[in-house]
Amino acid sequence: MRITIKGDFRGQDIELLQAYIEQIVREMTGAPVSRVITHGMVVPRLDQVRQTFQERVNADRQ
């Protein structure tokens, strides 16, 4: 599965962001994350990432 998150991460701790995204993906799918590619990634607020991803997971399950 490929998940693309768009937003503006300039000035944020990319390693922390990667860990956060990996945690969300594991929680939502139960699957490990093989890699997180941060090139060009952007998100307004990290809590928005969780909400958006949860909505997509829920939609996929229906």
C-alpha positions in Angstrom: 0.0 0.0 0.0 1.3 3.5 -0.8 0.1 6.4 1.2 0.9 10.0 0.1 0.6 12.8 2.6 0.9 16.3 1.2 1.6 19.5 3.1 4.4 21.8 4.1 6.9 20.3 6.6 9.6 23.0 6.3 11.1 23.7 9.7 9.7 20.5 11.3 11.7 17.5 12.6 11.6 15.1 9.7 12.7 12.1 11.8 10.0 12.8 14.4 7.5 13.2 11.6 8.5 9.9 10.0 8.1 8.1 13.3 4.7 9.6 13.8 3.5 8.5 10.4 4.8 5.0 10.9 3.0 4.8 14.2 -0.3 5.9 12.7 0.0 3.4 9.8 0.8 0.6 12.2 -2.1 1.5 14.5 -4.6 1.8 11.6 -3.6 -1.1 9.5 -1.6 -3.4 11.8 1.0 -3.6 9.1 4.6 -2.6 9.5 6.0 0.3 7.5 8.8 -0.7 5.2 9.9 2.9 4.5 8.7 6.5 4.7 9.8 8.7 1.9 9.7 12.3 3.0 10.7 14.0 -0.3 8.1 16.6 -1.1 5.8 15.6 1.8 3.6 18.3 3.2 0.8 18.5 5.9 -0.6 21.5 7.7 -0.9 19.9 11.2 0.0 16.4 12.3 -3.3 15.7 14.0 -4.9 16.3 10.5 -2.7 13.5 9.2 -4.3 11.0 11.7 -7.9 12.2 10.9 -7.4 12.1 7.1 -5.8 8.7 7.2 -8.5 7.3 9.5 -11.2 8.6 7.1 -9.5 6.9 4.2 -9.1 3.6 6.1 -12.8 3.7 7.1 -13.8 4.4 3.5 -11.7 1.5 2.2 -13.3 -0.9 4.7 -16.9 -0.1 3.5 
